[in-house]
Amino acid sequence: MRTLVWFRGKDLRVADHPPLVDAARAGEVIPLFVLDPYFFAPERARLLPHRMQFLLESLVELESRIAALGSSLVVVAGRSTEVVPRLAAEWKVDRVLAHRWVEPFGRERDRRVSELLDVPLVLHEGETLLPPESLRTGSGGPFSVFTPFSRAFLARASIARPLAAPDTLSPLPADVRATRARIPTLESLGIAHNPSLLAGGERAARARLHNLVERIASRYHETRDRMDQDGTSRLSQDLKFGTLSARTVWRALDDLPGDGARVFKNELIWREFAHSTLWDRPELLQQPFRAEFTGFPWRDDEGAWSSWAEGRTGFPVVDAAARQLLGEGFVHNRARMIAASFLTKDLMIDYRRGEAHYMQWLTDGDWAQNNFGWQWSAGCGCDAQAYFRVFNPALQGAKFDPAGDYVRRWVPELAKMPARWIHTPADAPADVLRAAGVTLDTTYPRPVVNHALARDRFLDAAKRHVSRTR
């Protein structure tokens, strides 16, 4: 049997890759990656610099790993909906294998490819721990609250052991020809290399997983919210690009004692919940989950938007999050929540604008996860934080960055501020500011809003809007 294995950017590995293993067992394997202009047109790629850097590094390593197994990754430029059916016919394959995608545009792509193929398109599971639609409420519908979803997951899920990579792959058949392309470089796409990003590829992902198991997991439940500590897994981009499978991570934690591994697994179940929700409600990429938030009176304030996006709000934790995003393509999850709450509630700017900004700059930008998080923070999503809960940036900073080290790293103009005042520099005495070399409105801005008044403004607007739509 001759099988075309279609790698699609969320499965950039050879270990625990069901389509690749299936194909290798069945006979001839043709590994394919399509440089679709939807992502790889230079004008498009430049809008996603951090994700593109990680993807290209991972793709180069995938090419090397497939070569080491005895085959060759065929890289072809063009639209997937045209390239895959054409090559499948030219190469006389018996089937096309790939991993399923949750996003609506990926599902539509696969529908169109399947219609144009003369052979089966077989979609394996692997993006998530369980296939979409696996878990249903007693009435047969999708869950809309996490806790019962989690209970159902733990009661019903049996996570199989990850598959080993094939020992070998068959060489490319002699009659397989195509106008092959080289994997693009950042330079060819007009993107500057960012040395602050985590390294792409399966080997680096495995090293991060090892670090989680050996060093992070035992105290994860204690450190995961601390912005000033190295207490998170840093696996989010690996799960997004599939340099690790979700079940590889899950099973690596199986035998670890204590609460840390359990709490981390709960985060993986949240990831399942986000993907499951998007599968059932693809419209969420355009509109809020909660219908009462449709038409919400978001403010159009370009000055406030710029201050938030560039890290100049006068609220140090919010500014640190903005600068971390631009600087290293990552934001600590606690900082993400604080920054998102501030944009949507203190500034009353549409969550979709923040969502798009994060998708542009995050290395781990995942449509389901990012949308879920932003809607949660805005109070309009599935299992959302109630709209009337508004994070106080100063109190959040004092609790989760008590010495101010996170702020000092990303807002260096406040580096000499004492811990007592680092989260509220505008309230610091003049002599403290002088000693720290801080001049308000010159070296660091005053707050763009009064948090208490902004909170009241949002709550009043939300209460009136929600009451009208119910």
Secondary structure as GFF3:
##gff-version 3
##sequence-region A 1 470
A	DSSP	beta_strand	2	7	.	.	.	ID=ss1
A	DSSP	alpha_helix	18	26	.	.	.	ID=ss2
A	DSSP	beta_strand	28	35	.	.	.	ID=ss3
A	DSSP	alpha_helix	37	40	.	.	.	ID=ss4
A	DSSP	alpha_helix	42	45	.	.	.	ID=ss5
A	DSSP	alpha_helix	49	68	.	.	.	ID=ss6
A	DSSP	beta_strand	74	77	.	.	.	ID=ss7
A	DSSP	alpha_helix	80	90	.	.	.	ID=ss8
A	DSSP	beta_strand	95	99	.	.	.	ID=ss9
A	DSSP	alpha_helix	104	116	.	.	.	ID=ss10
A	DSSP	beta_strand	121	124	.	.	.	ID=ss11
A	DSSP	alpha_helix	146	156	.	.	.	ID=ss12
A	DSSP	alpha_helix	186	189	.	.	.	ID=ss13
A	DSSP	alpha_helix	202	211	.	.	.	ID=ss14
A	DSSP	pi_helix	212	216	.	.	.	ID=ss15
A	DSSP	three_ten_helix	217	219	.	.	.	ID=ss16
A	DSSP	alpha_helix	220	223	.	.	.	ID=ss17
A	DSSP	alpha_helix	236	241	.	.	.	ID=ss18
A	DSSP	alpha_helix	246	252	.	.	.	ID=ss19
A	DSSP	alpha_helix	259	280	.	.	.	ID=ss20
A	DSSP	three_ten_helix	282	285	.	.	.	ID=ss21
A	DSSP	three_ten_helix	291	293	.	.	.	ID=ss22
A	DSSP	alpha_helix	302	310	.	.	.	ID=ss23
A	DSSP	alpha_helix	316	328	.	.	.	ID=ss24
A	DSSP	alpha_helix	333	341	.	.	.	ID=ss25
A	DSSP	pi_helix	342	346	.	.	.	ID=ss26
A	DSSP	alpha_helix	351	361	.	.	.	ID=ss27
A	DSSP	alpha_helix	367	378	.	.	.	ID=ss28
A	DSSP	alpha_helix	393	400	.	.	.	ID=ss29
A	DSSP	alpha_helix	405	410	.	.	.	ID=ss30
A	DSSP	three_ten_helix	412	414	.	.	.	ID=ss31
A	DSSP	three_ten_helix	425	427	.	.	.	ID=ss32
A	DSSP	alpha_helix	430	436	.	.	.	ID=ss33
A	DSSP	alpha_helix	451	469	.	.	.	ID=ss34
###
